[in-house]
């Protein structure tokens, strides 16, 4: 469950395990990912830990198998792929948790990308957090606590992750060969992918609807990760922050910064995050690329 994060997220791991084994579990946690790529996977592992730590091995095995099959009734996950978390999503969550556990166990819900909560759904969630049942644990996942209402954050135990990943490690996490030569990779694949994003900045639909865009079809997840890192670098450049996810490409970053407002950059980061989620489902990759291209070009 949590053991695989013992080294990479030692502060998080030690805090959670010590708290739980000393009899303390908060009613709500906010996992602040700080750009770490596996925040959602960590949240699911945390939920498994809460649901299993005091169970016998046979019970643990049954619970874990049901969670992996997405049929365990005491875990509910909101992981929307349409870029919105609506009030109806939260209302359905509250309805499900109005019933007692069928397993006589604590109940856990995860809201991934909690920054997608709108005003209405945030207020609905806030009411749920204000008066929690003793056996309900909330796990919210967001890149930054500042993406959420202060009133929601104040009701959560914030668990801030340490972003100690290099960009190449993020790609390795997504099944790249860990023996890959870093410099050749940067000079090859990453460079080609960034060139495609620069073409998007030219708003040249013709260039983007030919073989250039479709050449990355089999590496779509990594294409989105490269774009996310690239635009995060542009975002940091706006504020003179010495934080880089991708080394080099300084001219390209400066040009993008000059041709976009900070609001434009944030919008593009949100679009890429949305399509990272979409790409994990069973979707037609050609249609996914078309949809992504036009949204990045500003065609809503």
Buried (B, 14 or more C-beta within 10 A) or exposed (E): BBEEBEEBBEEBBEEBBEEBEEEEBBBBBBBBBBBBBBBBBBBBBBBBBBBBBEBEEEBBEBBBEBBEEEEBEBBBBBBBBEBEBBBEBBBEBBEEBEEEEEBEBBBBBBBBBBBBBEEEBBBBBBEBBEEBEEBBBBBBBBBEBEBBBEEBBEBBBEBBBEBEBEBBEBBBBBEBEEEEEEEEBBEEBBBBBBEBBBBBBEEEBEEBBEEEBBEBEEBBBBBBBBBBBBBBBBBBBEEEEEEBBBEBBEEBBEBBBEEBEEEBBBBBBBBBBBBBBBBEEEBEEEEBBBBBBBBBBEEE
